[in-house]
Amino acid sequence: MLKLLPEVVLEKSIEVPGIKYSTHITILPSDRFCISDDFSTLVLADQSGNLLHTISDVSDKGHGTHTVTSSGDLIYLDNGHNVCRLSSKDKTKNVLFSIKDPWTPWCVYSSPSNGDMLIGMKTAGKQDSKVLRFNSSGKELAVFKQKDSKNNCLFGIPHYITENKNGDVIISDMKTAIVAMTRDGDFRFNYRGPPFRYRRLLARAVCTDALCNIIVNCATTGSVQIIDKDGKFLALLLEPAETGMNLIPYGLAYDTESNLLVIGSQTGNILSVISIYRTKDLVLTK
């Protein structure tokens, strides 16, 4: 069975030039990272922190503004409301499709199972929000349900989005915390923090691991929390004040090849690569 380590283990720290802090992290093939901040800057770097490429037109709306396709190409949102592909071979930019006014895309994820694009978006003034599924050519396939059975709005400000291995779509929302939807867009559950915390989860980055667990960091506590695929709280993975790590967590990414968690900092350009599992106990799910 899978067993979490009693304490996370810092494997290494990586200083990444060209960014002020790490809002969002995408893990690319060949031991590379893509990291962005809130200043329209996105950089590609290797595991030694060597700068490989810089993009200066990434959207400054939202946070989860880039993802990677199954073929290794980077997908990102630019400041023109476009969904763009950066070729992994020659770094050329191609606009795949555009999001029309009054909507502005805030987060994007490329499904590794079928190449669909999952996009969270808002209108100007942050009045309305929704999550949609598109194919890679920009054809709208589905609009996710926007209210639960009690007519409560599911989305307020969807700023990160990912897909779990069981097909669920996981949205980190600045107003409603973590929202889990089925692949068809039906509501499954939301997670607002562990039962023993009096302060509600203010969700930031979110990712999933090889066992379908969901990992999220909380802006109000600076903690990194892990829940199972059904929203049950499992553990506090990281509380900087207790571990002594010199970071306030922001961006998150889980590397399923190495089973390591990569954490970006709100206060600088350092990525922390940590172990959260005993690798020998890890049983991968197909």
Secondary structure by P-SEA (a helix, b strand, c coil): cccccccccccbbbbbcccccccbbbbbccbbbbbbccccbbbbbccccccccccccccccccccccccccbbbbbccccccbbbbbcccbbbbbcccccccccccbbbbbcccbbbbbbbcccccccccccccccccccccccccccccccccccccccccccccbbbbbbcccccbbbbcccccccccccccccccccccccccccccccbbbbbbccccbbbbbcccccccccccccccccccccccbbbbcccccbbbbbbccccbbbbbbccccccccccc
